[in-house]
Amino acid sequence: MGSEGRAPWARESGAGSPWERWFARSTRRLPWRSTLAVAALQQIGGHYAALDQSGRVPLDSLARVLLAAGPAFLLIRHRHPRVAVFGTSLVTLLYLGGGYPYGPVFASVVIACFTAIVDGHRRAAWCAVGLLWAGHLLIAHWLYRWLPPGGDGPSAWNGEWAPTAWAVAVLVGSELVRLRREQWVRDRVERATAERRRADEERLRIARELHDVLAHSISVINVQAGVGLALLDEHPEQARAALTTIKAASKEALGEVRQVLDTLRTPGDAPRSPAPGLDRLPELAEQAADAGLTVDITTEGRRVALPPGTDLAAFRIVQEALTNIVRHSGSRTARVRLSYRPDALGLRVDDDGPATKAALPSGGRGLVGMRERAAALGGTVEAGPRPDGGFRVSVLLPLATPHQENP
């Protein structure tokens, strides 16, 4: 359609006065179609209802205006639901007071009441319908003497059950829809909150993995780089060995970082390599030995297969504990003890100290990461100085958490 067929304020963006632009936006947002449908229903339905109710006042110009005024209030039912429900109730009460035929005049009241209750304006809807019902009783049983049609008598009380039941049905039905809508909104908010929480947990898990991988490997690289620099001039062969260790440690770190980042790929993709577990402790001890730390590993109890999450957490905790010894302890020996129990796995990592000047105070990211990993599995971590000197990390990981029993 060309610009000739459109309203002047719609031909060009920003054209026309502010009032014209406001009117254009308002007309696009108002519920015109449903309002016109209700208006047609009341006009046509009222006409045919008058044919079967000869004792009532025939439809005249005032009746037609009232039948159109009720739907007119429906145009603002979403923006001003309280005004709409009281307005339609008042118009309907005037229609009944005029003695006009009963018919679909109540349609606008039903829609306005439904909209008000669903939007949360329950008190306004109940009050408006209550006033309409009370006004109907007054007209039908007392005010009929002074209102048209002439010679009309009081209505039968037993006939009031039908309109009362309809009013209650409309209110109750609207309340049920409101409750269902509120439940749907709550469910949607809870789902969004759960998705954000899962995303936060996933980011935290990836951050812990990257911290553990990089802290351990970089510690080894740092120590070996210092050894290489010290021996480069006088003992080049030993310096070459240190550089070889740096190359191997950096290669392994890159591989593990790549494995962690693989989890950010399309969901459902299988990881390219299995996650590390306690079966790699000997390899971890060799890396620590390259950094000048001798690791003694002992096992108590009958070794059993661990759940993947527990196995990974145990490996990372031992890895972080050894990394802290390399970085922050003057001890060149560490002892790792694994205790397999029927319902839990115990870990203990000891060193004889003393702490170096570069030691971090309690609460560093390494200890926090240990505690977070253990807490995610329902376990605990205790870390601190030993009474006889040195440092100890004690861990208890349950082997049957609710998450593992019901994946």
C-alpha positions as CSV (number, residue, x, y, z in Angstrom):
1,M,0.0,0.0,0.0
2,G,1.3,3.4,-0.9
3,S,1.7,6.4,1.4
4,E,-1.6,7.8,0.1
5,G,-3.6,5.1,1.8
6,R,-2.1,5.6,5.3
7,A,-2.8,8.1,8.0
8,P,-0.8,11.4,7.7
9,W,1.1,10.7,10.9
10,A,2.0,7.1,9.7
11,R,3.4,8.1,6.3
12,E,6.8,9.1,7.6
13,S,8.6,8.2,10.8
14,G,8.5,11.1,13.3
15,A,6.0,13.1,11.1
16,G,3.0,14.9,12.6
17,S,2.4,16.5,16.0
18,P,3.2,14.8,19.3
19,W,-0.5,14.2,19.9
20,E,-0.8,12.5,16.5
21,R,2.2,10.3,17.2
22,W,0.8,9.3,20.6
23,F,-2.6,8.5,19.1
24,A,-0.9,6.4,16.4
25,R,1.0,4.4,19.0
26,S,-2.1,4.0,21.2
27,T,-4.3,2.8,18.5
28,R,-1.8,0.1,17.6
29,R,-1.7,-1.2,21.1
30,L,-5.4,-1.2,22.1
31,P,-7.3,-4.5,21.8
32,W,-9.6,-3.3,19.0
33,R,-10.5,-6.7,17.5
34,S,-11.7,-8.3,20.6
35,T,-13.6,-5.1,21.6
36,L,-15.4,-4.9,18.3
37,A,-16.3,-8.5,18.5
38,V,-17.9,-8.0,22.0
39,A,-19.7,-4.9,20.8
40,A,-21.2,-6.8,17.8
41,L,-22.2,-9.7,20.1
42,Q,-24.0,-7.3,22.5
43,Q,-25.7,-5.3,19.8
44,I,-26.9,-8.3,17.7
45,G,-27.6,-10.5,20.7
46,G,-29.5,-7.7,22.4
47,H,-31.6,-7.3,19.3
48,Y,-32.7,-11.0,19.2
49,A,-33.1,-11.1,23.0
50,A,-35.7,-8.3,22.7
51,L,-37.8,-10.3,20.3
52,D,-38.4,-12.9,23.0
53,Q,-38.9,-10.6,25.9
54,S,-42.1,-8.6,25.0
55,G,-42.6,-7.5,28.7
56,R,-39.4,-5.5,28.7
57,V,-38.7,-2.1,27.3
58,P,-37.8,-2.2,23.6
59,L,-34.3,-1.3,22.6
60,D,-34.1,2.4,21.9
61,S,-31.2,4.8,21.2
62,L,-30.2,4.9,24.9
63,A,-30.1,1.1,25.0
64,R,-27.9,1.0,21.9
65,V,-25.5,3.6,23.5
66,L,-25.3,1.5,26.7
67,L,-24.7,-1.7,24.7
68,A,-21.8,0.1,23.0
69,A,-20.4,1.8,26.1
70,G,-19.7,-1.4,27.9
71,P,-17.4,-2.8,25.2
72,A,-15.8,0.7,24.9
73,F,-14.4,0.3,28.4
74,L,-12.7,-3.0,27.3
75,L,-10.3,-0.9,25.2
76,I,-8.5,0.1,28.3
77,R,-8.9,-3.2,30.2
78,H,-5.1,-4.0,30.0
79,R,-3.9,-0.5,30.9
80,H,-6.6,0.4,33.5
81,P,-8.3,-2.8,34.5
82,R,-10.0,-1.3,37.6
83,V,-11.5,1.5,35.6
84,A,-12.7,-1.0,33.0
85,V,-14.3,-3.4,35.4
86,F,-16.1,-0.7,37.4
87,G,-17.1,1.1,34.2
88,T,-18.6,-2.0,32.5
89,S,-20.5,-2.9,35.8
90,L,-21.9,0.6,36.0
91,V,-23.1,0.6,32.4
92,T,-24.6,-2.8,32.8
93,L,-26.5,-1.6,36.0
94,L,-27.8,1.4,34.1
95,Y,-29.0,-1.0,31.3
96,L,-30.8,-3.2,33.8
97,G,-32.3,-0.1,35.5
98,G,-33.7,1.0,32.2
99,G,-35.8,-2.2,32.0
100,Y,-34.3,-3.3,28.8
101,P,-34.2,-7.0,27.7
102,Y,-31.8,-9.4,29.4
103,G,-29.1,-10.7,27.0
104,P,-25.4,-10.7,26.3
105,V,-25.0,-7.3,28.0
106,F,-23.1,-9.1,30.7
107,A,-20.3,-10.2,28.2
108,S,-18.3,-7.0,28.7
109,V,-18.5,-7.4,32.5
110,V,-17.2,-11.0,32.3
111,I,-14.2,-10.0,30.2
112,A,-13.3,-7.0,32.3
113,C,-13.6,-9.0,35.5
114,F,-11.5,-11.8,34.1
115,T,-8.8,-9.3,32.9
116,A,-8.7,-7.5,36.3
117,I,-8.4,-10.7,38.3
118,V,-5.7,-12.2,36.1
119,D,-3.7,-8.9,36.3
120,G,-3.8,-9.0,40.1
121,H,-6.6,-6.5,40.7
122,R,-8.8,-9.0,42.6
123,R,-10.4,-6.7,45.1
124,A,-11.6,-4.3,42.4
125,A,-13.1,-7.1,40.3
126,W,-14.9,-8.7,43.3
127,C,-16.2,-5.3,44.5
128,A,-17.4,-4.3,41.0
129,V,-19.2,-7.7,40.5
130,G,-20.6,-7.5,44.1
131,L,-22.0,-4.0,43.5
132,L,-23.5,-5.1,40.2
133,W,-25.2,-8.1,41.9
134,A,-26.4,-5.9,44.8
135,G,-27.8,-3.3,42.4
136,H,-29.6,-6.0,40.4
137,L,-31.3,-7.3,43.6
138,L,-32.3,-3.7,44.5
139,I,-33.8,-3.1,41.1
140,A,-35.5,-6.5,40.9
141,H,-37.1,-6.5,44.4
142,W,-37.4,-2.9,45.5
143,L,-36.7,-0.1,42.9
144,Y,-38.8,-1.8,40.2
145,R,-41.8,0.4,41.4
146,W,-40.2,3.5,40.1
147,L,-38.3,2.1,37.1
148,P,-39.5,0.9,33.7
149,P,-41.3,-1.0,32.4
150,G,-44.5,0.2,34.0
151,G,-46.6,-2.3,35.9
152,D,-43.6,-4.6,36.5
153,G,-43.7,-6.8,39.6
154,P,-40.9,-8.1,41.9
155,S,-38.8,-11.0,40.6
156,A,-39.0,-14.4,42.3
157,W,-36.3,-14.9,44.9
158,N,-35.8,-18.5,43.7
159,G,-34.9,-17.2,40.3
160,E,-31.8,-15.4,41.8
161,W,-29.8,-18.6,42.1
162,A,-28.9,-18.6,38.4
163,P,-27.3,-15.1,38.1
164,T,-25.6,-15.7,41.5
165,A,-24.2,-19.0,40.3
166,W,-23.0,-17.4,37.0
167,A,-21.3,-14.5,38.9
168,V,-19.5,-16.9,41.3
169,A,-18.5,-19.1,38.4
170,V,-16.9,-16.2,36.6
171,L,-15.0,-15.0,39.7
172,V,-13.8,-18.5,40.6
173,G,-12.8,-19.3,37.1
174,S,-10.9,-16.1,36.8
175,E,-9.1,-16.8,40.2
176,L,-8.1,-20.3,38.9
177,V,-6.6,-18.8,35.8
178,R,-4.8,-16.2,37.9
179,L,-3.3,-18.9,40.2
180,R,-2.2,-21.0,37.2
181,R,-0.6,-17.9,35.6
182,E,1.2,-17.1,38.8
183,Q,2.4,-20.7,39.1
184,W,3.7,-20.5,35.5
185,V,5.5,-17.3,36.2
186,R,7.1,-18.8,39.4
187,D,8.1,-21.9,37.5
188,R,9.7,-19.8,34.8
189,V,11.6,-17.7,37.3
190,E,12.8,-20.8,39.1
191,R,13.9,-22.4,35.9
192,A,15.8,-19.2,35.0
193,T,17.4,-19.1,38.4
194,A,18.4,-22.8,38.2
195,E,19.9,-22.2,34.8
196,R,21.9,-19.3,36.1
197,R,23.0,-21.3,39.1
198,R,24.1,-24.2,36.9
199,A,26.0,-21.8,34.7
200,D,27.7,-20.2,37.7
201,E,28.6,-23.7,39.1
202,E,30.0,-24.7,35.7
203,R,32.1,-21.5,35.5
204,L,33.4,-22.2,39.0
205,R,34.2,-25.8,38.1
206,I,36.2,-24.7,35.0
207,A,37.9,-22.0,37.1
208,R,39.0,-24.5,39.7
209,E,40.2,-26.9,37.0
210,L,42.3,-24.2,35.3
211,H,43.7,-23.0,38.6
212,D,44.7,-26.5,39.6
213,V,46.3,-27.4,36.3
214,L,48.1,-24.1,35.8
215,A,49.2,-23.7,39.4
216,H,50.9,-27.1,39.5
217,S,52.5,-26.9,36.1
218,I,53.7,-23.4,36.4
219,S,55.2,-24.2,39.8
220,V,57.2,-27.0,38.2
221,I,58.2,-24.8,35.4
222,N,59.2,-22.0,37.7
223,V,61.4,-24.3,39.8
224,Q,63.0,-25.9,36.8
225,A,63.6,-22.5,35.2
226,G,65.5,-21.4,38.3
227,V,67.6,-24.6,38.2
228,G,68.3,-24.2,34.6
229,L,69.5,-20.6,35.0
230,A,71.7,-21.5,37.9
231,L,73.3,-24.4,36.0
232,L,73.4,-23.0,32.5
233,D,77.0,-21.8,32.6
234,E,78.7,-24.4,34.7
235,H,76.6,-27.5,34.1
236,P,74.9,-27.2,30.7
237,E,73.8,-30.9,30.6
238,Q,71.9,-30.5,33.9
239,A,70.4,-27.3,32.6
240,R,69.3,-29.2,29.5
241,A,67.5,-31.7,31.8
242,A,65.7,-28.9,33.5
243,L,64.6,-27.4,30.1
244,T,63.4,-30.9,29.1
245,T,61.3,-31.0,32.3
246,I,59.9,-27.6,31.5
247,K,58.9,-28.7,28.0
248,A,57.2,-31.8,29.3
249,A,55.4,-29.9,32.0
250,S,54.2,-27.2,29.7
251,K,53.0,-29.8,27.1
252,E,51.0,-31.6,29.8
253,A,49.5,-28.3,31.0
254,L,48.4,-27.4,27.5
255,G,46.8,-30.8,27.1
256,E,44.9,-30.5,30.4
257,V,43.8,-26.9,29.7
258,R,42.6,-28.1,26.3
259,Q,40.6,-30.9,28.0
260,V,39.0,-28.4,30.4
261,L,38.1,-26.0,27.6
262,D,36.5,-28.9,25.6
263,T,33.7,-28.8,28.1
264,L,32.7,-25.4,26.6
265,R,32.0,-27.0,23.3
266,T,28.6,-28.1,22.1
267,P,26.8,-29.8,25.0
268,G,26.7,-33.6,24.5
269,D,30.1,-33.8,22.9
270,A,32.2,-36.5,24.6
271,P,35.6,-35.3,26.1
272,R,38.6,-36.2,24.0
273,S,40.5,-37.8,26.9
274,P,39.4,-39.1,30.3
275,A,39.6,-36.9,33.3
276,P,42.6,-37.6,35.6
277,G,42.2,-39.7,38.7
278,L,44.2,-41.2,41.6
279,D,45.7,-43.8,39.1
280,R,47.9,-40.9,37.9
281,L,49.4,-40.2,41.4
282,P,52.7,-41.9,40.4
283,E,53.0,-39.5,37.4
284,L,52.2,-36.6,39.7
285,A,55.0,-37.8,42.1
286,E,57.4,-37.8,39.2
287,Q,56.5,-34.3,38.2
288,A,57.0,-33.2,41.9
289,A,60.4,-35.0,41.9
290,D,61.4,-32.9,38.8
291,A,60.6,-29.8,41.0
292,G,62.8,-31.2,43.8
293,L,60.1,-32.7,45.9
294,T,60.2,-36.3,46.9
295,V,56.6,-37.8,47.4
296,D,56.0,-40.9,49.4
297,I,52.6,-42.5,48.6
298,T,51.0,-45.1,51.0
299,T,47.6,-46.8,50.8
300,E,45.4,-48.1,53.6
301,G,42.4,-50.4,53.1
302,R,41.2,-52.2,50.0
303,R,41.3,-50.0,47.0
304,V,38.0,-49.7,45.2
305,A,36.9,-48.0,42.0
306,L,35.8,-44.4,42.8
307,P,33.0,-42.4,41.1
308,P,34.5,-40.2,38.4
309,G,33.7,-37.0,40.3
310,T,35.3,-38.2,43.5
311,D,38.3,-39.6,41.7
312,L,38.9,-36.3,39.9
313,A,38.4,-34.2,43.1
314,A,40.8,-36.4,45.1
315,F,43.5,-36.1,42.4
316,R,43.1,-32.3,42.1
317,I,43.2,-31.9,45.9
318,V,46.5,-33.9,46.2
319,Q,47.9,-32.0,43.2
320,E,47.1,-28.7,44.8
321,A,48.5,-29.8,48.1
322,L,51.8,-30.8,46.5
323,T,51.9,-27.6,44.5
324,N,51.5,-25.6,47.7
325,I,54.4,-27.6,49.2
326,V,56.6,-26.8,46.2
327,R,55.7,-23.1,46.3
328,H,55.4,-22.3,50.0
329,S,57.4,-24.9,52.0
330,G,61.1,-25.4,52.6
331,S,60.5,-29.2,52.9
332,R,61.8,-31.3,50.1
333,T,59.7,-34.4,51.2
334,A,55.9,-34.9,51.2
335,R,53.9,-37.8,52.4
336,V,50.5,-38.8,50.8
337,R,48.3,-41.3,52.5
338,L,45.1,-42.7,50.9
339,S,42.7,-44.4,53.3
340,Y,39.9,-46.5,51.6
341,R,36.9,-47.0,53.9
342,P,33.6,-48.7,53.1
343,D,31.8,-45.3,52.9
344,A,34.5,-42.7,52.4
345,L,37.9,-42.0,51.0
346,G,40.4,-40.3,53.3
347,L,43.4,-38.3,52.1
348,R,46.3,-36.8,54.0
349,V,49.2,-34.8,52.7
350,D,52.0,-33.9,55.1
351,D,55.2,-31.9,54.8
352,D,57.8,-31.1,57.5
353,G,58.1,-27.4,56.6
354,P,59.2,-24.8,57.4
355,A,57.2,-22.3,55.5
356,T,59.2,-20.0,53.1
357,K,59.0,-16.2,52.9
358,A,56.8,-16.6,49.8
359,A,54.2,-18.6,51.7
360,L,50.7,-17.3,51.3
361,P,48.4,-16.9,54.3
362,S,45.6,-19.3,55.0
363,G,42.6,-18.6,52.7
364,G,44.5,-18.5,49.4
365,R,42.7,-19.7,46.3
366,G,44.3,-23.2,46.5
367,L,42.8,-24.0,49.9
368,V,39.5,-22.4,48.9
369,G,39.4,-24.6,45.8
370,M,40.1,-27.7,47.8
371,R,37.2,-27.0,50.2
372,E,34.9,-26.2,47.3
373,R,35.7,-29.5,45.6
374,A,35.2,-31.5,48.8
375,A,32.0,-29.6,49.7
376,A,30.5,-30.3,46.3
377,L,30.7,-34.0,47.1
378,G,29.6,-33.6,50.7
379,G,33.1,-33.9,52.1
380,T,35.4,-31.8,54.3
381,V,38.9,-30.4,54.2
382,E,41.0,-29.5,57.2
383,A,44.3,-27.7,56.6
384,G,46.7,-26.1,58.9
385,P,50.1,-26.3,60.7
386,R,51.0,-29.4,62.6
387,P,51.8,-29.3,66.3
388,D,55.2,-30.7,65.7
389,G,56.0,-28.4,62.7
390,G,55.2,-28.6,59.0
391,F,51.8,-28.5,57.4
392,R,48.9,-31.0,57.0
393,V,45.9,-31.3,54.7
394,S,43.3,-33.8,55.7
395,V,40.4,-34.7,53.4
396,L,37.3,-36.9,53.8
397,L,35.2,-37.6,50.7
398,P,32.1,-39.7,51.0
399,L,31.7,-42.5,48.4
400,A,27.9,-42.5,48.3
401,T,26.5,-39.0,48.0
402,P,22.9,-38.3,47.0
403,H,24.1,-37.0,43.7
404,Q,26.0,-40.2,42.9
405,E,23.1,-42.4,44.0
406,N,20.6,-40.6,41.8
407,P,22.5,-39.2,38.8
